[in-house]
Amino acid sequence: MHVDGEGNPAKEFIGHESNVNSLSQSIPEELVSGSWDGTARVWDTNTGQCKAVLEGHQHAVSVLSLPNGIIITGSQDKSIRLWFQNNLQKEIPAAHDDIIRGLTEVPGLGFASCSNDETVKLWTTDGNLIQTFKGHTGFVFAITTLVTGEIASGGDDCTVKVWRTDGTCKQTIPLPRTVWSIT
C-alpha cells in the first residue's frame, strides 16, 4: 500500500497470496516485495501494477533491490537467487545452513545476508562468497550496512554486532531483548 502525505492509502499493490515480509526500493519507480508465498514481486510505483513475479523459492522470501538493476532474494529454503532485469542469473542453493532472514547492500563490495544459522555472510554481486562472520549465539534476524561501510547485525542472542568487512567483530552491544530490526 502506498500512502499520501496524510497517511491515507493512495495505492495498493495487490497480488501476493500470503503475508508480505520484506520490501526493498532502490529507485523511485520500482518497489520489490517478498512474501510467505515463496515469491518476490516487482511493482511499478506509479501504476501499482505488478511488473514481474520472481518465482522458485519456498516459504518466506527476503528481498534486496540494488540501483544497478540487480534484485537479490533469499529464503526460508536457505537459497539466494540473483536476478537481473527480472530474469534469474544465478542460484546459490545452500547459501546458509538455515533460514535466510535479511539482506543488505554493501557498497563497493556486494551484499550481505543473515540467517538462523547464527552467521552473516558477505557476497559479491556475482554471488561469490567473500567472508562468513561468526559470533552470534542465536538466530540473526536483522542486518544493515552503516554509513561507515561496516555491517550491523542483531537477533535472538539479544546483541547487535558491528562487523568490519574482513569478518572481525568491532563491537558487541548487549540489549535486554531480541533484536528484530536495525536501521
Protein Blocks (a to p, Z undefined) as FASTA:
>chain_A
ZZdfkopafbdcdhbabdcfbdcdfbfkbccdddfkopacdddfknopafbdcehiecja
dddddfkopacdddfkopacddeehiafbdcfklpfbdcfbdcddehklpadddfkopac
dddfkopafbdcehiacdcfbdcddfkopacdddjkopacdddfkopafbdcddfbdcfb
dZZ
